[in-house]
């Protein structure tokens, strides 16, 4: 039995990637694993950027960083619940998780542990403000031996 992994950024709002992953899992009679990867460095980078431009001090930056982690985790959990319900309606077994760490490492370890042969990576849409505040943090695509990898962009 093959398995399918969908790795979603915490700020995702679109379910189009989930639809494609569910369709593939259903066509292969596979289990679907959906994971949201929370990068612990993202909040810190954002706080540092706010401090650089004089928008806030370090103490407030730490609070903002913590609030961002909590918000991303909450939003991610809601998105995962929606995907799991959708998969269930389609008759696809689905397991969800919110994990903290390097997204590339999370994808690599999940693909190995869950014996995945197809991976969907959702690339988040970023506004000019998001690019300015977060900076250019490219996703490092992990080497996933034996996996079909599809990179999707948010609608």
Secondary structure, DSSP 8 states (H G I E B T S, - for coil): --EEEEEEETT----HHHHHHHHHHHHHT-EEEEEEEE-HHHHHHHHHHHHHTTS--HHHHHHHHHHHHHHHHHHHHHHHHHHHHHHHHTT--EEEEEEES-HHHHHHHHHHHTTEEEEEEEE----HHHHHHH----------TT-EEEEEE--
